[in-house]
């Protein structure tokens, strides 16, 4: 399924499972699925109607990944916000949704692994299903 070996060394079965979970949860509005670590990224899926080449898609998504990598550095803040004994706790971090005029960017982090989904405009409740499934897959690898 994948043209080149993964830069991130993600297992092919995990990559397939992440794409499957995203497609099942989000459906045809899914635009792309990107797996990333603090130092590398892999484009796991991109809808065919979006870019004229894989190289162009990777260039475009690289900018998005650079922005979303800040999430790894934010881990101590997210942990502090989820402190169970703190009355101000908002609970553990699940995922981030960025809302844009014509679609969404969803970031899921599990330690040193992350996944970004981009979608067309859609119902935001589907993101919870996708994020829960992807988090389980990332933690299991």
C-alpha positions as CSV (number, residue, x, y, z in Angstrom):
1,X,0.0,0.0,0.0
2,X,2.8,2.5,0.8
3,X,5.3,3.6,-1.9
4,X,8.3,4.2,0.3
5,X,9.5,3.0,3.7
6,X,8.3,5.0,6.6
7,X,10.6,7.8,7.9
8,X,9.0,7.4,11.3
9,X,9.4,3.6,11.3
10,X,5.7,3.2,12.1
11,X,4.6,-0.4,11.6
12,X,2.7,-0.9,8.4
13,X,-0.1,-2.8,10.2
14,X,-0.5,0.1,12.7
15,X,-0.5,2.6,9.8
16,X,-3.2,0.7,8.0
17,X,-5.2,0.5,11.2
18,X,-4.9,4.2,11.9
19,X,-6.1,5.0,8.4
20,X,-8.9,2.5,8.7
21,X,-10.0,4.0,12.1
22,X,-10.0,7.5,10.6
23,X,-11.9,6.5,7.5
24,X,-14.5,4.5,9.4
25,X,-15.1,7.3,11.9
26,X,-14.9,10.3,9.6
27,X,-16.0,8.9,6.3
28,X,-15.7,10.6,3.0
29,X,-15.0,14.0,4.5
30,X,-11.5,12.7,5.4
31,X,-8.8,14.7,3.5
32,X,-5.6,13.3,5.0
33,X,-4.0,11.2,7.7
34,X,-0.5,12.1,8.9
35,X,1.6,10.2,11.4
36,X,4.3,12.2,13.1
37,X,6.9,12.1,15.9
38,X,8.9,15.0,17.3
39,X,11.4,14.5,14.4
40,X,9.8,12.8,11.4
41,X,6.4,12.5,9.6
42,X,4.7,10.1,7.2
43,X,1.7,10.9,5.0
44,X,-0.5,7.8,5.5
45,X,-3.4,8.8,3.5
46,X,-4.4,11.7,1.2
47,X,-7.6,12.0,-0.7
48,X,-6.9,11.7,-4.5
49,X,-8.7,14.9,-5.5
50,X,-6.5,17.2,-3.4
51,X,-3.0,17.2,-4.8
52,X,-1.5,16.6,-8.2
53,X,1.4,14.6,-6.7
54,X,2.4,12.9,-3.5
55,X,5.4,15.2,-3.3
56,X,3.2,18.2,-3.3
57,X,0.9,16.7,-0.6
58,X,3.9,16.0,1.6
59,X,5.2,19.5,1.2
60,X,1.9,21.0,2.1
61,X,1.4,18.7,5.1
62,X,4.9,19.3,6.4
63,X,4.0,22.8,7.3
64,X,1.0,21.6,9.2
65,X,3.1,19.0,11.1
66,X,5.7,21.6,12.1
67,X,2.9,23.7,13.7
68,X,1.3,20.7,15.4
69,X,4.6,19.4,16.9
70,X,4.2,22.0,19.6
71,X,1.8,19.5,21.2
72,X,4.8,17.4,22.3
73,X,6.3,20.4,24.2
74,X,2.9,21.2,25.7
75,X,2.7,17.8,27.5
76,X,3.7,19.1,30.9
77,X,1.0,21.8,30.7
78,X,-1.7,19.2,29.7
79,X,-0.6,17.0,32.5
80,X,-0.8,19.8,35.0
81,X,-4.4,20.6,33.8
82,X,-5.4,17.0,34.4
83,X,-4.0,16.6,37.9
84,X,-6.7,14.4,39.7
85,X,-6.4,16.2,43.0
86,X,-6.7,19.7,41.6
87,X,-10.2,21.1,41.9
88,X,-9.5,23.0,38.6
89,X,-8.6,19.8,36.7
90,X,-10.3,19.4,33.4
91,X,-9.3,15.8,33.1
92,X,-6.7,14.1,30.9
93,X,-6.0,15.3,27.4
94,X,-7.8,13.5,24.6
95,X,-7.3,15.4,21.3
96,X,-7.2,18.9,19.8
97,X,-9.6,20.1,17.1
98,X,-8.8,23.2,15.1
99,X,-11.8,24.7,13.3
100,X,-11.4,26.4,10.0
101,X,-13.9,27.9,7.6
102,X,-13.9,24.9,5.3
103,X,-12.8,22.1,7.5
104,X,-11.0,20.8,10.6
105,X,-7.6,19.7,11.7
106,X,-7.6,17.1,14.5
107,X,-4.4,16.2,16.4
108,X,-4.1,13.1,18.6
109,X,-1.0,12.6,20.7
110,X,0.1,9.6,22.7
111,X,3.6,10.1,24.2
112,X,6.0,10.5,21.3
113,X,3.5,9.6,18.6
114,X,1.0,11.8,16.9
115,X,-1.7,11.7,14.2
116,X,-3.2,14.6,12.4
117,X,-6.5,14.2,10.5
118,X,-7.7,16.9,8.1
119,X,-11.3,16.9,7.0
120,X,-13.9,18.8,5.1
121,X,-16.6,20.6,7.1
122,X,-18.5,18.0,9.1
123,X,-20.2,17.1,12.4
124,X,-17.6,17.3,15.2
125,X,-18.9,14.4,17.2
126,X,-17.2,11.9,14.8
127,X,-13.8,13.2,15.9
128,X,-14.2,11.6,19.4
129,X,-14.7,8.2,17.9
130,X,-11.7,8.6,15.6
131,X,-9.5,10.0,18.4
132,X,-10.3,7.2,20.9
133,X,-9.6,4.5,18.3
134,X,-6.3,6.1,17.1
135,X,-5.1,6.7,20.7
136,X,-5.6,3.0,21.5
137,X,-3.6,2.1,18.3
138,X,-0.7,4.5,19.2
139,X,-0.5,3.3,22.8
140,X,-0.4,-0.4,21.7
141,X,2.6,-0.1,19.4
